Amino acid sequence: MTVKIVTDSLGDIPSDVARELDITIIPLNVLFGEGIYRDGVDLTTEQFYQKLAKSQVLPTTQIPSLGVFVESCDELAKESDEILVISNSQKMSASYEAMVEAVEKMKRPGRVEVIDSQWAIMAQGLIVIATARAAKKGASLDELIALTKKNIPRADVRMVFDSLEYLEQGGRIGKARAFLGSKLKITPILGIREGEAFPFSREHSRARAIDHLYYFATSFSHIDEMAVEDATTPREADALAKRLKSQFPKMNIYRTTVSPVIGAHVGPRVLGVAVLGDRG
C-alpha cells in the first residue's frame, strides 16, 4: 500500500505536480480584515495581490483549525495505514505543532509520522516532491523518512526582495533584521538558515540581485530538483528560468508562484530560486 504524503501550502507546490504525485496539501489561511481565505483555494496569488493593492488593512495569516488537520489525515487513513506529513519550518508557523497534535487526535488507526522540513516556499516543496516521487515508486515509510531527513540539509533557497517591510510587520524577519535601517538603496537577498529568514547579500540593483540568484543555483555540483518562483514578476522569473535552463538543459525547472500566505509576509516583486542538490 502506497504511503500517503501530506504537506501544507507554504511549500508552493504547483497544483498539477501535487495531483500527479498524489500530494495532499493542507491550505493555511489569509485574513483580510474579517475575511478568511484558504491559501490557493479561495484566493490565488494574483487575486491576493489585487486585494493587497486595494486594501487599507494589511493581511495576516493563520493555520487552519485543528479539526482540518485531523479530518485530512483521517480521510487519507481510509486509503493507507501509513502517512508521512512534512511541514514548513516550525519557526515560521505553527503548522508542525498542529500536525503533531492532529495525529494524536486521529480516529482511524495507522502509523503517521510528522517531520519539520526546516524550510518553506519551494525549498520545502522540492523536499516533498522528492519524497512523493519515491512513495509512488513503492518506498516504505521508513525509507521515505530517511530520504526526507537526508534531503533537508541538501535544500537551499535565495530570494530577492524590494522591501523587507512585510517580513518585519509579520514578525518573520528573523536575522534579516540586520538589513533594516540602511539609508542606502539596496536590494536584499535572503535565504533560510536554521528554519528562519537569514540575510545572505545585498546588491545595489535588482539586475545584479537576479545575477546573484543565477550564480547561487550554478554553484551546485549536482542538482536533483530546481524551482524558480515569483509573486508579481513572471517575465523576470521566466527569463531567469530560461537562463538557468541553458546552463542545465536536462533539468526540469519548476515554475511556480508564491502562495498568498507567503505573499502576506514577503510582499510583491519577490523572486526566488530553490535547489535540492549538493555542493562541492
C-alpha positions in Angstrom: 0.0 0.0 0.0 1.4 3.4 -1.0 2.4 5.8 1.8 0.4 9.0 1.6 2.3 12.3 1.6 0.9 15.4 3.3 2.3 18.9 3.5 1.0 22.5 3.9 0.5 25.2 1.4 3.7 27.1 2.3 5.7 24.7 0.1 4.3 26.4 -3.0 4.0 23.1 -4.9 2.2 23.6 -8.2 -1.3 22.1 -8.1 -0.6 19.9 -11.2 2.5 18.5 -9.6 0.6 17.8 -6.4 -2.1 15.9 -8.4 0.5 13.9 -10.4 2.4 12.8 -7.3 -0.7 12.4 -5.1 0.5 15.0 -2.5 -2.2 16.2 -0.1 -1.8 20.0 0.5 -3.5 21.5 3.6 -4.1 25.2 2.9 -3.3 27.8 5.5 -5.4 30.9 5.9 -5.0 34.5 4.8 -7.1 37.1 6.6 -8.1 40.5 5.2 -10.0 42.2 8.0 -12.8 39.9 8.8 -12.4 37.9 5.5 -10.8 34.5 5.8 -9.4 32.8 2.7 -7.9 29.4 2.3 -4.5 29.7 0.7 -4.7 28.8 -3.0 -8.3 27.6 -2.7 -10.4 30.6 -2.1 -7.6 33.0 -3.1 -5.0 32.8 -5.8 -1.7 34.7 -5.8 -3.0 37.0 -8.4 -6.2 37.7 -6.5 -4.2 38.2 -3.3 -2.1 40.9 -4.8 -5.1 42.6 -6.3 -6.7 42.7 -2.9 -3.5 43.8 -1.3 -3.3 46.8 -3.7 -6.8 47.9 -2.7 -6.9 47.0 0.9 -6.3 49.6 3.7 -5.6 46.8 6.1 -2.5 44.6 5.9 -3.3 40.9 5.6 -2.4 38.4 8.4 -2.1 34.7 8.3 -3.1 31.7 10.5 -3.1 28.0 10.4 -6.5 26.3 9.9 -8.3 24.8 12.9 -7.0 21.6 14.4 -10.1 19.8 13.0 -9.0 20.5 9.4 -5.7 18.7 10.0 -7.4 15.8 11.8 -10.0 15.4 9.1 -7.4 15.4 6.3 -5.4 12.7 8.0 -8.4 10.6 8.8 -9.6 10.8 5.2 -6.2 9.6 4.0 -6.1 6.8 6.6 -9.1 5.3 4.7 -6.7 4.8 1.8 -3.5 3.9 3.5 -2.4 2.9 7.0 0.8 4.9 6.7 1.1 8.6 6.3 4.1 11.0 6.2 3.5 14.6 7.0 6.2 17.2 6.0 5.5 20.6 7.4 7.1 24.0 6.9 9.7 25.2 9.5 8.1 25.4 12.9 10.0 28.7 13.4 7.8 30.2 10.7 4.4 28.9 11.6 2.5 26.6 14.0 1.7 24.0 11.3 4.2 21.5 12.7 2.7 21.6 16.2 -0.8 21.4 14.9 0.0 18.4 12.7 1.6 16.6 15.7 -1.5 17.3 17.8 -3.8 16.2 15.0 -2.1 12.8 14.7 -2.8 12.3 18.4 -6.5 13.1 17.8 -7.0 10.9 14.7 -9.9 8.5 14.9 -8.6 5.9 12.5 -5.7 3.6 13.3 -2.4 3.7 11.4 1.1 5.0 11.5 1.5 8.7 10.9 4.9 10.5 11.2 5.4 14.2 11.1 8.7 15.9 10.0 9.7 19.5 10.3 11.2 20.3 6.9 13.0 23.4 8.4 12.2 25.2 5.2 9.3 27.0 3.4 8.5 28.0 -0.2 9.9 25.7 -2.8 12.8 24.6 -0.7 10.2 22.8 1.3 8.3 21.9 -1.9 11.3 20.2 -3.5 11.8 18.0 -0.5 8.2 17.0 -0.5 8.2 16.4 -4.3 11.3 14.1 -4.0 9.6 12.2 -1.1 6.3 11.8 -3.0 8.1 10.6 -6.1 9.8 7.9 -4.1 6.5 7.0 -2.4 4.9 6.5 -5.9 7.7 4.0 -6.7 6.8 2.0 -3.6 9.3 3.1 -1.0 8.4 2.2 2.6 7.5 4.7 5.3 10.9 4.2 7.0 12.7 4.7 3.6 10.7 7.9 3.0 11.5 9.3 6.4 15.2 8.6 5.8 15.1 10.2 2.4 13.3 13.3 3.7 15.8 13.7 6.5 18.7 13.2 4.1 17.3 15.9 1.8 16.6 18.6 4.4 20.3 19.7 4.5 20.5 19.4 0.7 17.8 22.0 0.1 18.6 25.7 -0.2 16.9 28.9 -1.4 17.6 32.5 -2.2 15.0 35.2 -2.7 15.3 38.8 -3.9 13.1 41.4 -2.2 12.3 45.0 -3.0 11.4 45.7 0.6 11.5 43.8 3.9 8.6 45.7 5.5 6.2 42.8 5.1 8.6 40.4 6.8 9.1 42.9 9.6 5.4 43.6 10.1 4.5 39.9 10.0 7.2 39.1 12.6 9.0 36.7 10.2 12.1 39.0 9.8 14.5 36.7 11.7 18.2 37.5 11.4 17.4 39.6 8.2 16.7 42.4 10.7 20.4 43.2 10.1 19.4 44.7 6.7 16.8 47.1 8.2 17.6 50.8 8.7 20.0 51.1 5.8 19.9 54.5 4.3 21.3 53.1 1.0 19.0 51.9 -1.8 19.7 48.2 -1.7 18.1 45.0 -3.0 18.3 42.5 -0.2 18.8 38.8 -0.9 17.6 36.4 1.8 17.5 32.7 2.3 16.6 30.4 5.2 19.0 29.1 7.8 18.1 27.0 10.8 14.4 27.4 9.9 14.2 31.2 9.7 14.8 34.1 7.4 18.5 34.9 7.0 20.4 37.7 5.2 22.9 36.5 2.6 23.7 39.5 0.5 22.5 42.9 -0.8 23.0 44.4 -4.2 22.7 48.0 -5.5 20.4 47.0 -8.4 17.8 44.4 -9.0 19.6 43.2 -12.1 22.7 42.4 -10.0 20.5 40.7 -7.4 19.0 38.4 -10.1 22.5 37.6 -11.2 23.1 36.6 -7.6 20.3 34.1 -7.9 21.7 32.6 -11.1 25.2 32.2 -9.6 23.7 30.7 -6.4 22.0 28.0 -8.5 25.0 27.3 -10.7 27.2 26.9 -7.6 25.9 23.3 -7.0 27.9 20.4 -8.4 24.9 18.2 -8.6 21.2 19.1 -8.7 18.2 16.8 -8.3 15.4 19.5 -8.4 15.2 23.2 -9.0 12.4 25.8 -8.9 12.0 29.4 -9.9 9.2 31.3 -8.3 7.8 34.8 -8.2 4.9 36.9 -6.9 4.1 39.6 -9.5 7.1 39.5 -11.9 6.5 36.5 -14.2 8.7 37.9 -17.0 11.7 38.2 -14.7 11.1 34.7 -13.4 10.6 33.2 -16.9 13.8 34.9 -18.1 15.7 33.6 -15.1 14.3 30.1 -15.6 15.3 30.3 -19.3 18.8 31.4 -18.4 19.2 28.5 -15.9 17.7 26.1 -18.4 20.6 27.0 -20.8 23.0 26.0 -18.1 21.1 22.9 -17.1 19.4 21.7 -20.4 18.3 18.4 -19.0 16.8 19.8 -15.8 13.1 20.1 -15.3 12.9 23.6 -13.6 9.6 24.1 -11.8 8.0 27.5 -12.4 5.7 28.5 -9.6 4.3 31.4 -7.7 4.5 32.2 -4.0 1.3 31.3 -2.2 -1.0 34.1 -0.7 0.2 33.1 2.8 3.8 33.6 1.7 2.8 36.7 -0.2 1.4 38.2 3.0 4.9 38.1 4.5 7.2 38.8 1.5 5.1 41.4 -0.4 5.2 42.0 -4.2 8.1 41.7 -6.6 9.8 38.8 -4.7 11.7 36.4 -6.9 13.4 33.3 -5.8 15.4 30.1 -6.7 15.2 26.9 -4.7 17.6 24.0 -5.2 17.8 20.4 -4.0 21.3 19.2 -4.6 24.9 19.0 -3.5 27.9 21.4 -3.5 31.5 20.6 -3.8 
